[in-house]
Amino acid sequence: MATIQYLTTIQFDFGALRLLAPEMARLGIGRPLIVTDRGIRASGLLDRLLAALPDGARDAPVFDATPPNPTEAAVHAGVAAWRDGGADGIVAIGGGSSLDLAKGVALMATHPGPLVQYAAVEGGVARIGAGVAPVIAIPTTAGTGSEVGRAAVLALEDGRKLGFLSPHLLPKVAICDPELTLGLPPGLTAATGMDAVAHCIETFLSPLVNPPAEAIALDGLARAIGHIERATRDGSDRQARWEMMMAAMEGAMAFQKGLGAVHALSHPLGGLHEVSLHHGTLNAVLLPPVLRFNAPHVGDKLRRLAVTLGLAPDADVAQAVEALNARLGLPAGLKSMGVPEGVLDAIAAAAPKDHCHNTNPVKPTVEEYRALLRAAWR
């Protein structure tokens, strides 16, 4: 028996930001808390959002202290801003960190603490109720797809980076305006784009039964592969930006099937205090060794991936991903990203405890996770 469920309201196209005010009215949000980061403020995108608010909400409170990897401390600070500002909803604008943080704030503004009790690995899915504050999510990168995802990944005070999953965390509206991604720097375009590629591939390879999600994942992968290099070369390429935002959204729509070992490793790596690591870059670096590890366990799916990538059916998909990473100028491995060799054993031990471990085509042992890390550490 397969249970299949989709999803939320999505406004998608150039100029979609103008629909913010009517969507707020439809949801009954009169005074939102704006959740973002300082980079979005400095870029001028926050000003564009504030100008799109209805007249009565132009003085909405703004929380712009989202860290690169959203933390439990930032959630609590956001909740304080929510309460101090008298907010009745959240509008999040930015990359996946701001959107995930907004979900954490929406949860903890309406549910009793502590936050950890709502983590998926702590049995928290059933503890998240329908009273979560309404969120409107506006992505400014094309990668995480958090705007249509039912999960938030947050770094807790106990050192773990955990997933919080519930249909109640799904934003009530996603406003996907590719205009907001024009001019995104090449490195960030490549890293976030490979995040979308990893999502499409991992969800497609997940053993759960959901053919609609698989079809969406393959469509998203084809769009991403066809346009990621164009978008990276030319930040003003409107078609490439539209296609990459669609690919990112589709990758997250396919999350219903679950992810896999790439994310089981990238989540604890992203929680390291020793070095700040970009999630999409981690996924790009980890994807080839995980593809090789999973190859004996996915039937003909690698052949289908190869065809979607525009390769011969018997082509080496992992090698093709490595070559794409190189063309995009991404790091060759974890060592060149600054990951200390001494943390690899702890990351390998943490990976089986991540919620994405359970939907890998085969569940790696700690030793196998250690070998995957070694393969990616160069």
Secondary structure, 3 states (H helix, E strand, C coil): CCCCCCCCEEEECCCHHHHHHHHHHHHCCCCEEEECCHHHHHHCHHHHHHHHCCHHHCCCCEECCCCCCCEHHHHHHHHHHHHHCCCCEEEEEECHHHHHHHHHHHHHCCCCCCHHHHCHHHCCHHHCCCCCCCEEEEECCCCCCHHHCCEEEEECCCCCEEEEECHHHCCCEEEECHHHHCCCCHHHHHHHHHHHHHHHHHHHHCCCCCHHHHHHHHHHHHHHHHHHHHHHHCCCCHHHHHHHHHHHHHHHHHHHHCCCHHHHHHHHHHCCCCCCCCHHHHHHHHHHHHHHHHHHHCCCHHHHHHHHCCCCCCCCHHHHHHHHHHHHCCCCCCHHHCCCHHHHHHHHHHHHHCHHHHHCCCCCCHHHHHHHHHHHCC
